[in-house]
Amino acid sequence: LYKGAHFSNVALTRTRTGTDDSETTMTPLILLFVALAAAGPAKRQAGCNIPDADGDGRLSLPEVERAIDFAEAVAALDRTDGRVDDGLTQAQVLELFGPDGEPLFLRIDTNRDGFLSTAEINDPVTGTNLQQIFEYFDTNGDGYLDATEDDKICQIYDLVQSQSRLRRQAGCNIPGAADGQLTLAEVQNAMTLDEAVAALDRTDGAVNGGLSRAQVDYLFGPNGGPIADRIDTNGDGFLSNAEINNPVTGTNLEQIFQYFDTNDGNGNMVLDGTEADKICEVYDLIQSQNSNRAKRQAGCNIPDADGDGRLSPAEVERAIDFDQAVAALDGTDGVVDGYLTQAQVLELFGTNGEPLFVRIDTNGDGLLSTAELNDPVTGTNLMQIFEYFDQRENGGDRDGYLSGGEEAKICQVYDLVQSQN
């Protein structure tokens, strides 16, 4: 993909005026070429931020590929018109390639709609890639981009970095990365491996002392299989905390950092753009669980046996006897009559509890008797009440735990029982 006719076949002659015959004057031109040869390749412009790994003042293809992810470059260019269209307009392409880029645009635009979709750009036959773009700008064909050729590539790099910085600032809460990049030190200051593993461990609604293969895949993606295989030394499909922390076959934060920097990244020892996404998600997960723990510690007296800041079904069942809870609620209207009124039930469950009341009130008298509450078919029990508050339609997150406000009513019932006892 070179610009057509890098050098036009113009005769290197000039006509001396004032005479009848043309005379070629080659000496000044030869001196010019000698001077250029002595000077060597033009050095990179002072304003180009792509790392020059070998310090030769030029950009090689490997240097460009380490610095720029092609998909991120396309996404960055896509946003230059203030929209995200999942592709590039002709104006955006010609801004990059100049008018000589029109044949390239027409080749990629296979459906002739005047727009290059991501699918068209990535088509293995008619699309393009970072190497082809590099070769396009390498007008002298020497395999390098020097100061006369690297301008647009450097602009693309700066554009990607700028947008990555904005993404990180807007979407990642790990402190200390004002430049839009995550260093290893920043990650290690923000979390420990044990905190990260414990937070991921709870994502399936249980505390299992390790990670399932599904949880590992969530973190590492499909390329994480070899890592899981290495850590899972007993081959049971589960990574225990002991296996994860094994000094030989286990892993650590630095290895996880390097995975994201090299697997889909550029190996530049910082996480930027999409490289940082999973690390940022894990950090948010830790902070969310810590926040829930703080809420529980501040406002709920039900013992948190495992110290995870949430109420499990087992913890609720150990703390509250269903019959005692019903009896405690029965007395909240100042009368102990063996019934719960609709007002008492809705005080506990909110307005969404009305269908539950109607289901239990089989005789339709507007009161729930102890017999109706304990009916094995139409009645209810402590676990149904637990699940009610964990359901999304009732303000929960359906993760199998009560936390972050879901537990408020259960905690009130516990306090009520304790006060009456």
VOGU-3710 file (C-alpha; in Angstrom, 3 decimals, decimal comma):
1> lykgahfsnv> 0,000/0,000/0,000  2,316/2,723/-1,169  1,304/6,062/-2,484  1,225/5,669/-6,215  4,395/6,926/-7,886  6,481/7,957/-4,902  8,855/9,780/-7,257  7,579/11,195/-10,531  9,744/10,725/-13,624  10,515/14,386/-14,086
11> altrtrtgtd> 13,689/15,090/-16,035  16,370/16,499/-13,762  17,258/19,286/-16,222  16,683/22,944/-16,541  16,942/25,225/-19,607  19,434/28,058/-19,521  17,675/31,135/-20,726  19,201/33,502/-23,209  20,641/30,780/-25,418  19,328/28,734/-28,273
21> dsettmtpli> 20,358/25,336/-26,887  19,329/23,507/-23,736  22,068/22,522/-21,328  21,719/20,207/-18,366  23,360/21,490/-15,236  23,826/18,417/-13,000  26,566/19,615/-10,647  24,347/21,484/-8,105  21,914/18,562/-7,994  24,722/16,049/-7,367
31> llfvalaaag> 26,057/18,246/-4,572  22,583/18,276/-3,019  22,389/14,485/-3,011  25,877/14,244/-1,521  24,869/16,621/1,263  21,734/14,628/2,003  23,657/11,360/2,055  26,187/12,807/4,465  23,450/14,017/6,766  21,824/10,565/6,962
41> pakrqagcni> 18,078/9,992/7,442  16,041/12,895/8,701  15,616/12,669/12,439  12,191/12,338/14,025  10,354/15,514/14,769  10,777/16,830/18,277  7,017/16,604/18,855  6,548/12,857/18,290  5,809/10,902/21,467  6,073/7,358/20,132
51> pdadgdgrls> 8,915/5,687/22,077  12,061/5,327/19,943  13,247/2,047/21,453  16,575/1,815/19,624  17,301/5,551/19,723  18,061/5,801/16,009  15,811/8,809/15,467  13,435/6,880/13,223  10,288/4,834/13,715  10,441/1,178/12,789
61> lpeveraidf> 7,328/-0,937/12,249  7,855/-2,862/15,533  8,114/0,448/17,422  4,826/1,621/15,920  3,084/-1,707/16,582  4,219/-1,685/20,212  2,915/1,863/20,660  -0,404/1,720/18,794  -3,182/-0,849/18,856  -4,909/-0,753/15,471
71> aeavaaldrt> -8,423/-1,162/16,900  -7,787/1,668/19,372  -6,469/3,849/16,546  -9,626/3,296/14,500  -11,792/3,991/17,558  -9,876/7,191/18,285  -10,250/8,412/14,703  -13,929/7,452/14,779  -14,502/9,914/17,654  -12,904/12,899/15,914
81> dgrvddgltq> -16,269/14,023/14,537  -17,810/14,018/18,002  -19,669/10,752/17,486  -19,021/7,031/17,828  -20,170/5,520/14,532  -18,255/2,226/14,594  -16,258/3,253/11,556  -14,786/6,136/9,568  -16,211/8,667/7,156  -14,439/9,586/3,937
91> aqvlelfgpd> -13,540/12,966/5,444  -11,846/11,261/8,406  -9,863/8,966/6,118  -8,713/11,765/3,826  -7,746/13,875/6,853  -5,344/11,074/7,704  -4,106/10,032/4,264  -4,593/13,199/2,250  -6,172/13,197/-1,223  -3,912/10,299/-2,258
101> geplflridt> -5,873/8,124/0,191  -9,029/8,111/-1,929  -8,157/4,896/-3,825  -7,566/3,210/-0,465  -10,950/4,423/0,789  -12,705/3,116/-2,329  -10,992/-0,270/-2,016  -12,126/-0,729/1,595  -15,644/0,676/1,062  -16,924/-2,532/-0,535
111> nrdgflstae> -20,624/-1,703/-0,110  -20,104/1,799/-1,577  -22,012/3,619/1,160  -19,315/6,261/1,632  -18,466/4,929/5,093  -15,861/2,427/6,274  -17,378/0,169/8,894  -15,164/-1,620/11,396  -15,953/-4,876/9,596  -14,800/-3,410/6,262
121> indpvtgtnl> -11,627/-1,966/7,795  -10,735/-5,336/9,318  -11,616/-7,421/6,270  -8,574/-9,664/5,632  -8,762/-9,167/1,863  -10,026/-5,652/1,171  -9,398/-4,003/4,540  -6,206/-2,570/5,978  -3,991/-2,810/9,060  -1,261/-0,944/10,893
131> qqifeyfdtn> 1,526/-2,376/8,731  -0,145/-1,214/5,511  -0,641/2,258/6,966  3,014/2,325/8,023  4,075/1,374/4,492  1,796/4,038/3,032  3,631/6,770/4,920  7,058/5,225/4,286  7,355/7,131/1,037  10,998/6,230/0,371
141> gdgyldated> 10,407/2,568/1,100  13,347/2,175/3,484  11,326/0,449/6,201  11,396/3,428/8,582  9,434/6,614/9,185  11,701/9,617/9,609  10,876/13,256/10,274  9,457/13,773/6,800  7,156/10,744/7,067  6,070/10,196/10,685
151> dkicqiydlv> 3,761/13,166/11,209  0,393/11,406/10,833  1,403/8,264/12,726  2,567/10,444/15,626  -0,732/12,331/15,554  -2,642/9,046/15,726  -0,567/7,959/18,720  -1,251/11,228/20,527  -4,956/10,950/19,718  -5,151/7,410/21,125
161> qsqsrlrrqa> -3,244/8,427/24,240  -5,441/11,481/24,758  -8,658/9,493/24,484  -7,268/6,681/26,652  -6,473/9,268/29,312  -10,007/10,633/29,156  -11,438/7,111/29,345  -9,342/6,288/32,391  -10,135/9,542/34,134  -13,849/9,075/33,485
171> gcnipgaadg> -14,170/5,351/34,085  -11,408/4,067/36,385  -11,320/4,912/40,053  -7,832/3,701/40,951  -6,089/6,743/42,434  -2,814/8,288/41,312  -3,013/7,964/37,536  -3,568/11,552/36,485  -1,750/10,865/33,206  -4,399/8,359/32,146
181> qltlaevqna> -2,122/5,361/32,624  -1,795/2,778/35,375  1,665/1,857/36,610  2,387/-1,315/38,557  3,093/0,746/41,672  -0,323/2,429/41,406  -2,056/-0,939/41,160  -0,094/-2,364/44,099  -0,894/0,712/46,186  -4,609/0,362/45,386
191> mtldeavaal> -5,161/-3,323/46,155  -3,589/-6,558/47,320  -3,843/-9,900/45,560  -5,792/-11,339/48,506  -8,322/-8,505/48,315  -8,759/-9,024/44,574  -9,186/-12,800/44,910  -11,662/-12,421/47,809  -13,743/-9,910/45,813  -13,826/-12,169/42,733
201> drtdgavngg> -14,554/-15,189/44,943  -17,852/-13,623/46,044  -19,123/-12,862/42,524  -20,913/-16,234/42,317  -22,828/-15,548/45,546  -20,669/-17,811/47,702  -17,392/-17,604/49,611  -15,490/-20,666/48,413  -11,908/-19,857/49,370  -10,790/-19,517/45,775
211> lsraqvdylf> -11,893/-19,003/42,172  -13,836/-21,132/39,722  -12,736/-21,371/36,085  -15,639/-19,069/35,158  -14,347/-16,428/37,565  -10,824/-16,771/36,161  -12,176/-16,423/32,619  -14,055/-13,281/33,685  -10,771/-11,733/34,790  -8,369/-12,938/32,100
221> gpnggpiadr> -10,631/-13,614/29,149  -10,277/-16,641/26,840  -6,471/-16,321/26,749  -6,268/-16,969/30,494  -6,631/-20,734/30,125  -2,880/-21,510/30,345  -2,606/-19,401/33,520  -5,474/-21,303/35,151  -3,985/-24,631/34,068  -0,654/-23,740/35,633
231> idtngdgfls> -2,171/-22,630/38,941  -4,658/-25,516/39,201  -2,025/-28,031/40,263  -4,502/-30,627/41,495  -6,573/-30,382/38,314  -9,956/-30,043/40,056  -11,078/-27,046/38,003  -10,948/-24,748/41,035  -8,120/-22,391/42,043  -7,848/-22,463/45,815
241> naeinnpvtg> -6,285/-19,590/47,730  -3,333/-21,865/48,491  -2,825/-22,615/44,785  -3,138/-18,944/43,813  -0,519/-17,936/46,405  1,884/-20,787/45,655  5,292/-19,093/45,169  6,187/-21,366/42,230  2,996/-22,170/40,311  0,722/-19,419/41,627
251> tnleqifqyf> 0,486/-15,791/40,579  0,749/-12,254/41,948  -0,302/-8,717/41,087  2,804/-8,071/39,019  2,162/-11,096/36,799  -1,474/-10,084/36,345  -0,372/-6,539/35,469  2,086/-7,869/32,885  -0,585/-10,137/31,401  -2,837/-7,192/30,590
261> dtndgngnmv> 0,100/-5,125/29,334  1,286/-7,762/26,868  -1,587/-10,111/26,043  -3,808/-7,554/24,304  -1,610/-4,554/25,020  1,664/-3,042/23,888  4,120/-4,147/26,558  5,069/-0,595/27,535  4,898/-1,250/31,320  1,766/0,846/31,832
271> ldgteadkic> -1,900/-0,043/31,451  -3,807/2,404/29,301  -7,004/2,349/27,309  -8,675/-1,057/27,284  -5,665/-2,702/28,957  -6,735/-1,230/32,308  -10,413/-2,234/32,171  -10,357/-5,453/34,188  -7,973/-4,147/36,838  -10,262/-1,136/37,293
281> evydliqsqn> -13,319/-3,408/37,531  -11,654/-5,514/40,229  -10,757/-2,371/42,177  -14,376/-1,159/41,995  -15,557/-4,584/43,105  -13,293/-4,442/46,169  -14,436/-0,931/47,017  -18,093/-1,857/46,610  -17,750/-4,821/48,934  -15,840/-2,725/51,459
291> snrakrqagc> -18,597/-0,120/51,290  -21,249/-2,747/51,921  -19,226/-3,998/54,884  -19,113/-0,480/56,326  -22,872/-0,142/55,940  -23,457/-3,417/57,760  -21,075/-2,575/60,561  -22,721/0,795/61,099  -26,378/-0,218/61,093  -27,085/-3,921/61,493
301> nipdadgdgr> -26,681/-6,035/64,620  -27,048/-9,472/63,031  -23,699/-11,240/63,556  -21,584/-11,294/60,376  -19,974/-14,700/60,940  -17,580/-14,659/57,964  -16,815/-10,924/58,160  -17,596/-10,268/54,508  -19,912/-7,328/55,189  -22,995/-9,133/53,878
311> lspaeverai> -25,772/-11,294/55,280  -25,899/-14,842/53,991  -29,011/-17,029/54,330  -27,224/-19,117/56,962  -26,364/-16,027/59,028  -29,995/-14,858/58,990  -31,328/-18,301/59,933  -28,897/-18,538/62,840  -29,912/-15,095/64,109  -33,704/-15,112/63,690
321> dfdqavaald> -36,389/-17,688/64,492  -39,313/-17,277/62,104  -42,007/-17,798/64,753  -40,306/-15,287/67,058  -40,150/-12,786/64,205  -43,880/-13,189/63,501  -44,674/-12,772/67,195  -42,530/-9,641/67,416  -44,261/-8,119/64,383  -47,656/-9,087/65,778
331> gtdgvvdgyl> -47,139/-6,765/68,747  -46,131/-3,688/66,745  -49,740/-2,416/66,683  -49,967/-2,615/70,482  -52,058/-5,794/70,381  -50,858/-9,403/70,452  -53,700/-11,226/68,714  -51,955/-13,971/66,741  -52,438/-12,143/63,430  -50,551/-9,784/61,151
341> tqaqvlelfg> -52,577/-7,018/59,569  -52,031/-5,862/55,999  -50,511/-2,636/57,351  -47,971/-4,604/59,405  -47,013/-6,745/56,392  -46,654/-3,758/54,067  -44,567/-1,955/56,689  -42,123/-4,826/56,394  -42,275/-5,568/52,667  -43,296/-2,242/51,162
351> tngeplfvri> -45,994/-1,892/48,516  -44,505/-4,751/46,476  -45,490/-7,044/49,330  -49,223/-6,837/48,546  -49,266/-9,890/46,193  -47,501/-11,861/48,924  -50,159/-10,814/51,470  -53,000/-11,768/49,123  -51,427/-15,178/48,453  -51,086/-16,008/52,153
361> dtngdgllst> -54,505/-14,634/53,142  -56,343/-17,688/51,840  -59,591/-16,937/53,698  -59,607/-13,332/52,515  -60,253/-11,792/55,911  -57,485/-9,198/55,629  -55,467/-10,860/58,389  -52,654/-13,397/58,249  -53,049/-16,014/60,947  -50,145/-18,074/62,256
371> aelndpvtgt> -51,632/-21,072/60,479  -51,805/-19,200/57,172  -48,229/-17,924/57,560  -46,938/-21,444/58,207  -48,944/-23,186/55,491  -46,401/-25,247/53,491  -48,005/-24,337/50,153  -49,396/-20,803/50,386  -47,513/-19,529/53,416  -43,986/-18,182/53,711
381> nlmqifeyfd> -40,766/-18,692/55,643  -37,547/-16,920/56,519  -35,770/-17,883/53,297  -38,589/-16,585/51,100  -38,422/-13,306/52,983  -34,623/-13,238/52,510  -35,002/-13,844/48,762  -37,694/-11,155/48,528  -35,267/-8,462/49,689  -32,503/-9,786/47,406
391> qrenggdrdg> -34,660/-9,561/44,258  -33,958/-6,765/41,768  -37,586/-5,673/41,582  -37,455/-5,006/45,308  -34,201/-3,051/45,212  -31,820/-6,001/45,529  -29,093/-7,359/43,259  -29,999/-11,074/43,406  -26,506/-12,146/44,400  -27,595/-14,480/47,201
401> ylsggeeaki> -26,647/-11,988/49,932  -28,210/-9,002/51,637  -25,966/-5,934/51,620  -25,864/-2,239/50,829  -29,355/-1,524/52,164  -31,058/-4,789/51,133  -30,720/-6,035/54,723  -32,375/-3,039/56,408  -35,768/-4,631/57,128  -34,292/-7,982/58,195
411> cqvydlvqsq> -32,023/-6,130/60,612  -35,024/-4,211/61,999  -36,874/-7,483/62,583  -33,813/-8,871/64,389  -33,617/-5,781/66,613  -37,345/-6,039/67,302  -37,038/-9,682/68,365  -34,038/-8,882/70,548  -35,787/-5,973/72,247  -38,862/-8,045/73,061
421> n> -36,726/-10,916/74,297
//
